[in-house]
Amino acid sequence: MLMNKTSYTNLAKAWEFAEDVAFSQQDPLVLEARRDAEQAGFPQGSATQARFLKLLVQLTDSSSIIVAGTAAVVESCELVAGLNDSGLLTEVDSSLQGGKLIKSVFAKLDELTNTTLRAVNAPAEVFLPRLNAEDYDLIVANGDIGNYEASLKEAPRLLKPRGMLVFTDMLGFAADNSNGGMLNPVDRSERTVRLRQLLDAVSQDESLSQTLLPIGTGLLLVTRNTR
């Protein structure tokens, strides 16, 4: 489809409208968690993106989830809501301060849900190999790019046959030194370069099916091909 200036303007307005709607639907606890995380120096992802993750949990009937993230409190809150008072969510955070934030949020959520919440303060590349094979329905990668690479490496072993791996901020807008991320061919920031490499690796792997969606700041959904 040919795009003109008006089309791009309308798309930007549509993104802003969707984001406003998602923010208006967030639970007060989620809004409080976002505020606390951002005040602590951990910018949070798109509200639309987090709401989509909640819906994805429900659509896939997931009961066991891993978040390989960095203070991913908004995404975690919405994923817990998607689990609907059951199941298990494991949050792996290599940042000491981010880990404290997650544990603080989980302490509040523990009083509101029967979902088992497990917070682990360790690098994803160290902790994920310790987990049992084919025990998880969904893995969500967030934050440091190392979480993405570790998740891609371990997902084929950890996920159930119809499990799904999701990468957030796949367009690469989150980094402080981002110069347009994946949308700018001359952006050579480390995060953007490694995101391009990851997307290429997923696209070229014939054992995987994937789709890149313009939700929030970009979601890449990946599943294993089943025969």
GUVOSE-67128 format. One line per field, with one value per residue (C-alpha): x, y, z. Coordinates in steps of 0.1 Angstrom, whole numbers, plus 5000, padded with zeros to 4 digits. Example, Ala and Ser with C-alpha at 12.3 -4.5 7.8 and 13.67 -1.06 7.14 Angstrom:
! GUVOSE-67128
x c(5123  5137);
y c(4955  4989);
z c(5078  5071);
! end
This chain:
! GUVOSE-67128
x c(5000  5013  5017  5015  5019  4983  4984  5014  4998  4967  4987  5005  4972  4957  4987  4982  4945  4950  4976  4952  4925  4948  4960  4924  4917  4947  4941  4952  4978  4993  4994  5010  5036  5044  5049  5071  5093  5097  5106  5133  5147  5131  5110  5080  5067  5035  5002  4988  5016  5010  4972  4978  5000  4972  4948  4975  4976  4939  4938  4965  4951  4986  4992  5030  5049  5084  5093  5129  5129  5144  5119  5091  5064  5036  5039  5041  5010  4990  5003  4992  4957  4956  4964  4931  4939  4958  4990  5026  5046  5084  5101  5139  5156  5194  5192  5193  5171  5148  5145  5136  5108  5094  5094  5077  5049  5046  5041  5011  4998  5001  4973  4950  4957  4962  4987  5021  5046  5083  5109  5145  5174  5198  5209  5185  5214  5223  5189  5169  5191  5183  5145  5127  5121  5087  5072  5062  5034  5048  5081  5082  5115  5119  5145  5182  5190  5208  5173  5162  5192  5190  5153  5157  5184  5164  5128  5129  5138  5116  5084  5056  5049  5025  5042  5050  5080  5073  5098  5087  5100  5111  5113  5141  5127  5135  5173  5185  5208  5182  5182  5149  5157  5147  5129  5162  5186  5215  5208  5239  5233  5242  5206  5193  5221  5215  5177  5183  5205  5179  5151  5173  5181  5144  5134  5160  5152  5129  5119  5102  5071  5071  5052  5063  5033  5032  5017  5031  5068  5068  5060  5076  5056  5075  5063  5079  5067  5049  5046);
y c(5000  5034  5058  5096  5122  5121  5083  5085  5112  5091  5061  5081  5095  5059  5047  5076  5069  5032  5040  5064  5038  5011  5036  5043  5006  4999  4989  5014  4989  4988  5026  5028  5002  5021  5053  5037  5020  5051  5072  5046  5051  5021  5034  5011  4998  5007  5002  4988  4962  4951  4948  4927  4904  4899  4890  4867  4847  4842  4834  4807  4794  4798  4786  4789  4821  4833  4870  4876  4913  4944  4958  4948  4956  4967  4937  4914  4929  4924  4889  4880  4894  4872  4841  4848  4838  4806  4793  4804  4835  4835  4868  4867  4901  4905  4941  4943  4974  4960  4928  4947  4965  4932  4917  4948  4945  4908  4913  4934  4910  4881  4895  4897  4865  4828  4828  4816  4844  4837  4865  4855  4880  4865  4869  4852  4834  4818  4810  4799  4768  4755  4753  4721  4714  4718  4733  4767  4781  4816  4834  4872  4889  4925  4951  4943  4928  4899  4888  4885  4865  4841  4836  4828  4803  4785  4788  4757  4736  4754  4758  4733  4721  4749  4775  4810  4834  4871  4899  4934  4967  4949  4982  4993  5026  5019  5025  5060  5062  5050  5069  5057  5020  4995  5022  5040  5021  5042  5036  5016  5017  4984  4975  4982  4962  4932  4934  4933  4902  4886  4893  4878  4847  4841  4848  4824  4795  4771  4755  4787  4807  4844  4876  4912  4933  4971  4970  4994  4997  4964  4928  4898  4866  4833  4797  4764  4747  4715  4686);
z c(5000  4990  5020  5019  5046  5056  5060  5083  5103  5107  5118  5144  5157  5157  5178  5203  5205  5211  5238  5255  5255  5270  5297  5307  5311  5334  5370  5396  5409  5374  5372  5406  5396  5364  5384  5410  5383  5362  5393  5401  5366  5348  5319  5313  5280  5260  5278  5245  5244  5280  5274  5243  5264  5289  5260  5245  5278  5276  5239  5243  5277  5291  5327  5330  5320  5321  5319  5311  5319  5335  5360  5336  5362  5339  5316  5346  5362  5330  5325  5361  5353  5322  5343  5360  5396  5386  5371  5376  5366  5369  5366  5359  5364  5364  5378  5416  5418  5391  5411  5442  5423  5410  5444  5458  5432  5437  5474  5466  5440  5464  5484  5454  5434  5438  5409  5420  5416  5415  5413  5405  5406  5381  5345  5321  5304  5338  5351  5321  5314  5349  5342  5332  5295  5280  5312  5299  5276  5271  5274  5272  5267  5278  5288  5283  5249  5266  5279  5242  5231  5261  5256  5219  5227  5255  5242  5219  5250  5276  5257  5253  5217  5211  5233  5222  5226  5225  5222  5233  5220  5188  5169  5193  5206  5243  5244  5255  5226  5200  5168  5154  5161  5134  5114  5108  5086  5098  5135  5146  5183  5200  5209  5174  5157  5180  5174  5136  5141  5163  5138  5110  5131  5138  5101  5088  5112  5093  5126  5137  5126  5134  5128  5137  5148  5151  5186  5212  5202  5182  5192  5176  5182  5176  5178  5169  5137  5145  5121);
! end
